[in-house]
Amino acid sequence: MSIQVIAVASESGVPIFSRKRGNCENPQFSTIASLHGINMFTKCHKLSIVNTHVDNGKILWKEYCKSITLIGITTGGLECDLELLLTIVHDVMVFCIGKKDLETLKNIDQIKRDLRQCYTMLDYLLESLDTQSVPQKSILPDLIQSILCPQAQHLQPVLDHYAQKVTGRWACLSIHGHLVATSSDFHELDFREAKLLMLLAAAQDGAPLRETAVFLPQMSPNVAFRAVTCKLLADVYVLVMCGATPALSEIDEIVLQCWETSTHIIKEAKLVHPRNFPLSINFEPCVLGLLVININKRRCVFSRHLHLPNQKTRGMSGVYKTDILRTFFITTARDLTTELKMKDNEIKDCTFGLGAMTETYWCSEYHKCHAMRSGELMCCALYAATVPTHTMRLLTKQILKDISTSKEVFW
């Protein structure tokens, strides 16, 4: 399995960057030139390549801002939405240097240097597609991976107070790269922008306090905001968007004032990981893995550690569980969430009708998968192969009910 993303200047064909994940070599200049030449040939004849299949893989070309062409290549039978991936890669580029610089490309060498800051974010993005490892930050590139814990309701007022003290907006707290709590105005951001902020927080490399100029692709693609990320505890970061003031030294003092009394709450929230669901919600031993999606908020919760260490469960590696649930969602269960497949301007007009499909399942010799949607929640569950199909349906329905009615679940 491998995936590569290559960015080239549309007119000149000059390579801008190349990022890869999996068992593949870095593309040579001649290969990049050939790939770009194919795209230019079709454009000259006023044609566009919708999809291209090669031996055990596929290639997709996508042009953005009439100046940048992104090329996505997958091999090894990897199941992923290449068009979606390239759109997110473009969002990351805009997020780091702004849309205006990408449109003009006045100085390609400078653009190359400026885009180096987004490499870590791109690597985390590609990691979410790697079937040979267990991603640490996200298993689905277009959804915000989260932790559901009762402490979230206590952390939101602290985030609001912190954002107010630094004269900022849109604050969020993450643990192990998973979204735990947000300020009350965080919903104002487009879900793609919220995803970018989570990638930024994950890419801080342990820095205790850092400020970064960022552009919001939907809200402000040409005017930069100041994103301030602070490390509260190990693997715990708080991020807020603010203006040029206050200075970092002042923010350091404000962080201490706002968060010192909430340390015990954060430590309690950390204990929920890697289960990622409140301990008050119990799961049957035959449930081997779980992926729950809040469709409206574009957030997902994934867990392969549903049971306590002393509980006996069927042995299955974490990589295997992750790969099965991710592939099941991408190839099958995603059909239950038509809103996630719509274009931005179509999402508001989409309604979930009574005649729409609400369930789907897989059966194999080694495992079974079942997905069910109820309102804005969808659950994909991985079961042992011995579980009868009708029992899967009852268990998934009960899981959705427990999560939707639990007083300890806060999205």
C-alpha positions as CSV (number, residue, x, y, z in Angstrom):
1,M,0.0,0.0,0.0
2,S,1.2,3.5,-0.8
3,I,-0.1,6.9,-1.4
4,Q,1.7,10.0,-2.9
5,V,0.6,13.6,-3.3
6,I,2.6,15.8,-5.8
7,A,2.1,19.5,-6.3
8,V,3.3,21.2,-9.4
9,A,2.9,24.7,-11.0
10,S,0.1,24.4,-13.6
11,E,1.8,26.5,-16.3
12,S,5.5,25.7,-15.9
13,G,5.2,22.2,-14.5
14,V,7.8,23.0,-11.8
15,P,7.5,20.6,-8.9
16,I,6.6,22.3,-5.6
17,F,6.5,19.4,-3.2
18,S,6.0,15.7,-2.9
19,R,4.8,13.8,0.2
20,K,4.3,10.0,0.4
21,R,3.2,7.3,2.8
22,G,3.8,3.6,2.5
23,N,6.1,1.4,0.4
24,C,7.0,3.6,-2.5
25,E,10.0,5.6,-3.7
26,N,10.2,9.3,-4.1
27,P,9.0,10.3,-7.6
28,Q,11.8,11.3,-10.0
29,F,11.6,14.6,-11.9
30,S,11.0,12.7,-15.2
31,T,8.0,10.9,-13.6
32,I,6.5,14.2,-12.3
33,A,7.1,15.8,-15.8
34,S,5.3,12.9,-17.5
35,L,2.4,13.0,-15.1
36,H,2.0,16.7,-15.6
37,G,2.4,16.3,-19.4
38,I,-0.6,13.9,-19.5
39,N,-2.7,16.5,-17.7
40,M,-1.5,19.3,-20.0
41,F,-2.3,17.3,-23.1
42,T,-5.9,16.8,-22.1
43,K,-6.3,20.5,-21.2
44,C,-5.0,21.5,-24.6
45,H,-7.8,19.4,-26.1
46,K,-10.3,20.9,-23.7
47,L,-10.7,17.6,-22.0
48,S,-10.4,16.5,-18.3
49,I,-9.3,13.2,-16.8
50,V,-12.0,12.2,-14.4
51,N,-10.3,9.0,-13.1
52,T,-7.3,6.9,-14.2
53,H,-6.8,3.3,-13.2
54,V,-3.3,1.7,-13.4
55,D,-2.1,-1.7,-12.3
56,N,-3.4,-2.1,-8.7
57,G,-3.9,1.6,-8.2
58,K,-5.2,4.9,-9.6
59,I,-4.2,8.5,-10.4
60,L,-6.1,11.7,-10.1
61,W,-5.2,15.2,-11.3
62,K,-6.9,18.2,-9.8
63,E,-6.2,21.9,-10.5
64,Y,-6.8,24.6,-7.9
65,C,-6.7,28.4,-8.2
66,K,-5.8,28.0,-11.9
67,S,-2.2,27.8,-10.8
68,I,-1.6,24.6,-8.7
69,T,-2.1,21.1,-10.0
70,L,-2.2,18.4,-7.3
71,I,-1.6,14.8,-8.4
72,G,-2.7,11.9,-6.1
73,I,-1.5,8.4,-6.7
74,T,-2.6,5.3,-4.7
75,T,-1.3,1.7,-5.2
76,G,-1.8,-1.6,-3.4
77,G,-5.6,-1.6,-3.5
78,L,-5.9,1.3,-1.0
79,E,-9.5,2.5,-0.7
80,C,-9.7,6.2,-0.4
81,D,-11.5,9.2,-1.9
82,L,-8.6,10.8,-3.8
83,E,-10.6,13.9,-4.8
84,L,-11.4,14.5,-1.2
85,L,-7.8,14.0,-0.2
86,L,-6.5,16.5,-2.7
87,T,-9.1,19.1,-1.6
88,I,-7.9,18.8,2.0
89,V,-4.3,19.1,0.8
90,H,-5.1,22.3,-1.0
91,D,-6.9,23.6,2.2
92,V,-3.7,22.9,4.1
93,M,-1.7,24.9,1.6
94,V,-4.1,27.8,1.8
95,F,-4.1,27.5,5.6
96,C,-0.3,28.0,5.7
97,I,0.5,30.6,3.1
98,G,-2.9,32.1,2.0
99,K,-4.9,31.9,-1.2
100,K,-3.4,35.0,-2.9
101,D,0.2,33.6,-3.0
102,L,-1.1,30.3,-4.4
103,E,-3.0,32.1,-7.2
104,T,-0.1,34.4,-8.3
105,L,2.9,32.1,-7.8
106,K,5.2,35.1,-8.3
107,N,8.2,33.4,-6.6
108,I,8.0,29.6,-6.8
109,D,11.2,29.2,-4.8
110,Q,9.8,31.2,-1.9
111,I,6.5,29.3,-2.1
112,K,8.4,26.1,-1.8
113,R,10.2,27.3,1.3
114,D,7.0,28.7,2.9
115,L,5.1,25.4,2.3
116,R,7.6,23.4,4.3
117,Q,5.8,24.4,7.4
118,C,2.8,22.4,6.3
119,Y,4.7,19.1,5.7
120,T,4.0,17.8,9.2
121,M,0.3,18.5,8.8
122,L,0.3,16.7,5.4
123,D,2.1,13.7,6.9
124,Y,-0.5,13.4,9.6
125,L,-3.2,13.6,6.9
126,L,-1.6,10.8,4.8
127,E,-1.1,8.7,8.0
128,S,-4.9,8.5,8.3
129,L,-4.9,6.5,5.1
130,D,-2.1,4.1,6.0
131,T,-3.5,0.6,6.4
132,Q,-0.2,-0.7,7.8
133,S,-0.2,1.3,11.0
134,V,-2.6,2.6,13.6
135,P,-2.9,6.4,13.0
136,Q,-2.4,8.4,16.2
137,K,-4.3,11.5,15.2
138,S,-7.1,10.5,12.8
139,I,-8.4,7.5,10.9
140,L,-10.6,9.5,8.4
141,P,-9.1,12.5,6.7
142,D,-12.4,14.6,6.5
143,L,-13.7,14.0,10.0
144,I,-12.5,15.4,13.3
145,Q,-11.4,12.6,15.6
146,S,-12.7,13.2,19.1
147,I,-12.9,11.8,22.7
148,L,-16.3,11.7,24.4
149,C,-15.9,12.4,28.1
150,P,-18.0,14.0,30.9
151,Q,-15.2,16.5,31.6
152,A,-16.0,18.3,28.3
153,Q,-18.9,20.3,29.9
154,H,-16.5,21.6,32.6
155,L,-13.8,22.5,30.2
156,Q,-15.9,24.6,27.9
157,P,-16.4,27.5,30.3
158,V,-12.7,27.5,31.0
159,L,-12.0,27.7,27.2
160,D,-14.5,30.6,26.9
161,H,-12.8,32.4,29.8
162,Y,-9.3,31.8,28.3
163,A,-10.3,33.0,24.8
164,Q,-11.8,36.2,26.4
165,K,-8.7,36.9,28.4
166,V,-6.4,36.7,25.3
167,T,-9.1,38.7,23.3
168,G,-9.4,35.7,21.0
169,R,-12.0,33.3,19.5
170,W,-12.5,29.7,18.5
171,A,-10.6,27.9,21.3
172,C,-10.3,24.1,21.5
173,L,-8.5,21.6,23.7
174,S,-7.0,18.3,22.3
175,I,-5.7,15.2,24.0
176,H,-3.4,12.9,22.0
177,G,-4.5,14.8,18.9
178,H,-8.2,14.1,19.6
179,L,-10.7,17.0,20.1
180,V,-12.1,17.0,23.7
181,A,-13.7,20.4,24.3
182,T,-14.3,23.6,22.4
183,S,-15.4,27.2,23.2
184,S,-19.0,28.1,22.7
185,D,-18.3,29.9,19.4
186,F,-16.2,27.1,17.8
187,H,-19.2,26.0,15.8
188,E,-18.9,29.2,13.7
189,L,-15.9,27.7,11.9
190,D,-16.4,25.6,8.8
191,F,-15.7,21.9,9.6
192,R,-12.8,21.9,7.2
193,E,-11.2,24.8,9.1
194,A,-11.8,23.1,12.4
195,K,-10.0,20.0,11.0
196,L,-7.0,22.2,10.0
197,L,-6.7,23.6,13.5
198,M,-6.6,20.1,14.9
199,L,-3.9,19.1,12.4
200,L,-2.0,22.3,13.5
201,A,-2.2,21.4,17.2
202,A,-1.0,17.9,16.4
203,A,2.0,19.2,14.5
204,Q,3.4,21.2,17.4
205,D,6.2,18.7,18.2
206,G,6.0,19.3,21.9
207,A,6.6,23.1,21.8
208,P,5.3,24.6,25.1
209,L,4.0,27.8,23.5
210,R,3.9,28.7,19.8
211,E,2.2,31.3,17.5
212,T,1.5,30.6,13.9
213,A,0.1,32.8,11.2
214,V,-2.7,30.9,9.5
215,F,-5.4,31.6,6.9
216,L,-8.9,30.2,7.2
217,P,-9.8,28.8,3.7
218,Q,-13.5,29.6,3.9
219,M,-13.7,32.5,6.3
220,S,-10.5,34.4,5.6
221,P,-8.3,33.0,2.8
222,N,-6.2,36.2,2.3
223,V,-6.0,37.8,5.8
224,A,-4.0,35.9,8.4
225,F,-5.1,35.0,11.9
226,R,-2.7,34.4,14.8
227,A,-3.1,30.8,16.1
228,V,-1.5,30.4,19.6
229,T,-1.0,26.8,20.7
230,C,0.0,26.0,24.3
231,K,1.0,22.7,25.8
232,L,-0.8,22.2,29.1
233,L,0.3,18.7,30.0
234,A,1.9,15.8,28.1
235,D,-0.1,15.3,24.8
236,V,-2.6,18.0,25.9
237,Y,-2.8,21.2,23.9
238,V,-5.1,24.3,23.9
239,L,-5.4,26.4,20.7
240,V,-7.0,29.8,20.3
241,M,-7.2,32.3,17.5
242,C,-6.4,35.8,18.4
243,G,-5.0,39.1,17.1
244,A,-1.5,40.6,17.3
245,T,-1.9,41.2,21.0
246,P,-1.3,40.1,23.7
247,A,2.4,39.1,23.4
248,L,3.4,35.5,24.0
249,S,4.9,36.3,27.3
250,E,1.6,37.7,28.5
251,I,-0.3,34.7,27.1
252,D,2.0,32.5,29.1
253,E,0.9,34.2,32.3
254,I,-2.8,34.1,31.3
255,V,-2.5,30.3,30.6
256,L,-1.3,29.8,34.2
257,Q,-4.1,31.9,35.6
258,C,-6.9,30.2,33.6
259,W,-5.8,26.6,33.6
260,E,-4.0,26.0,36.9
261,T,-7.2,25.1,38.7
262,S,-8.4,22.8,35.9
263,T,-5.4,20.5,35.8
264,H,-7.3,17.7,37.7
265,I,-10.2,17.9,35.2
266,I,-7.8,17.5,32.3
267,K,-6.0,14.6,34.0
268,E,-9.4,12.9,34.4
269,A,-10.2,13.5,30.7
270,K,-6.8,11.9,29.7
271,L,-7.8,8.7,31.4
272,V,-10.6,8.2,28.9
273,H,-8.1,7.7,26.2
274,P,-7.6,5.3,24.4
275,R,-11.1,3.9,25.1
276,N,-12.5,7.3,24.0
277,F,-15.9,6.6,25.4
278,P,-17.1,7.2,29.0
279,L,-16.8,4.3,31.3
280,S,-20.5,4.5,32.1
281,I,-21.2,3.1,28.6
282,N,-20.7,-0.6,28.6
283,F,-20.0,-2.8,25.5
284,E,-20.5,-6.5,25.0
285,P,-17.3,-8.6,24.7
286,C,-18.2,-9.5,21.1
287,V,-17.8,-5.8,20.1
288,L,-14.2,-5.6,18.9
289,G,-14.1,-2.1,17.6
290,L,-16.3,1.0,17.2
291,L,-16.6,4.0,15.0
292,V,-19.3,6.5,15.9
293,I,-19.9,9.6,13.7
294,N,-21.8,12.8,14.5
295,I,-22.8,13.7,10.9
296,N,-23.9,17.3,11.7
297,K,-20.7,18.2,13.5
298,R,-18.4,16.2,11.2
299,R,-16.8,14.5,14.3
300,C,-16.0,10.8,14.8
301,V,-15.0,8.7,17.8
302,F,-13.0,5.6,17.2
303,S,-11.9,2.9,19.7
304,R,-10.3,-0.5,19.6
305,H,-9.9,-0.6,23.4
306,L,-13.5,-0.9,24.5
307,H,-12.9,-3.4,27.2
308,L,-10.9,-3.5,30.4
309,P,-7.6,-5.5,30.3
310,N,-9.0,-8.2,32.5
311,Q,-12.0,-8.8,30.1
312,K,-11.5,-11.7,27.7
313,T,-12.0,-10.8,24.0
314,R,-11.1,-12.4,20.7
315,G,-7.5,-11.6,19.7
316,M,-7.2,-9.2,16.8
317,S,-4.4,-6.7,16.2
318,G,-5.1,-3.0,16.4
319,V,-3.9,-2.4,12.9
320,Y,-6.4,-5.1,11.6
321,K,-9.3,-3.5,13.6
322,T,-8.5,-0.1,12.3
323,D,-8.2,-1.2,8.7
324,I,-11.5,-3.2,8.7
325,L,-13.6,-0.4,10.2
326,R,-12.1,2.3,8.0
327,T,-12.5,0.2,4.8
328,F,-16.0,-0.7,5.9
329,F,-17.0,2.9,6.3
330,I,-15.3,4.2,3.1
331,T,-16.6,1.5,0.8
332,T,-20.0,0.7,2.3
333,A,-21.3,2.6,5.4
334,R,-20.6,6.0,3.9
335,D,-23.7,5.5,1.8
336,L,-25.7,6.0,5.0
337,T,-24.3,9.5,5.3
338,T,-25.2,11.2,2.0
339,E,-24.4,14.6,3.5
340,L,-20.7,13.8,3.9
341,K,-20.6,13.1,0.1
342,M,-22.3,16.3,-0.9
343,K,-20.6,19.4,-2.2
344,D,-20.6,22.4,0.2
345,N,-23.4,24.2,-1.6
346,E,-25.6,21.1,-1.5
347,I,-25.2,20.2,2.2
348,K,-27.9,22.6,3.5
349,D,-30.5,21.3,1.0
350,C,-29.9,17.7,1.9
351,T,-32.6,16.0,4.0
352,F,-32.5,12.6,5.5
353,G,-35.7,11.1,4.1
354,L,-37.8,8.2,5.5
355,G,-37.0,6.2,2.4
356,A,-33.2,6.5,2.8
357,M,-31.1,3.5,3.8
358,T,-30.3,3.3,7.5
359,E,-28.4,0.0,7.9
360,T,-25.8,-2.1,6.1
361,Y,-23.5,-4.9,7.1
362,W,-20.6,-7.2,6.1
363,C,-20.0,-10.8,6.9
364,S,-16.8,-12.7,6.5
365,E,-15.1,-15.8,7.9
366,Y,-13.1,-13.9,10.5
367,H,-15.3,-10.9,11.4
368,K,-18.6,-9.1,10.8
369,C,-19.3,-5.4,10.5
370,H,-22.7,-3.6,11.0
371,A,-23.5,0.1,10.5
372,M,-26.7,1.8,11.6
373,R,-27.8,5.4,11.4
374,S,-30.2,7.1,13.8
375,G,-30.8,10.8,13.2
376,E,-27.4,12.6,13.2
377,L,-25.5,9.7,14.7
378,M,-24.1,6.7,12.9
379,C,-22.4,3.7,14.4
380,C,-20.0,1.3,12.7
381,A,-19.3,-1.8,14.9
382,L,-16.8,-4.6,14.4
383,Y,-18.0,-8.0,15.7
384,A,-16.6,-11.4,16.2
385,A,-17.6,-13.8,13.3
386,T,-19.7,-15.9,15.7
387,V,-22.2,-13.2,16.4
388,P,-25.5,-13.8,14.5
389,T,-26.6,-11.1,12.1
390,H,-29.8,-10.4,13.9
391,T,-27.9,-10.0,17.1
392,M,-25.5,-7.5,15.5
393,R,-28.5,-5.3,14.7
394,L,-29.8,-5.4,18.3
395,L,-26.4,-4.6,19.7
396,T,-25.7,-1.7,17.4
397,K,-29.1,-0.2,18.1
398,Q,-28.4,-0.4,21.8
399,I,-25.0,1.2,21.4
400,L,-26.6,4.1,19.5
401,K,-29.2,4.5,22.2
402,D,-26.7,4.4,25.0
403,I,-24.5,7.1,23.4
404,S,-27.4,9.4,22.4
405,T,-29.0,9.2,25.9
406,S,-25.9,9.3,28.1
407,K,-25.6,12.3,30.2
408,E,-21.8,12.0,30.1
409,V,-21.5,12.4,26.3
410,F,-20.9,15.9,25.1
411,W,-20.1,16.5,21.4
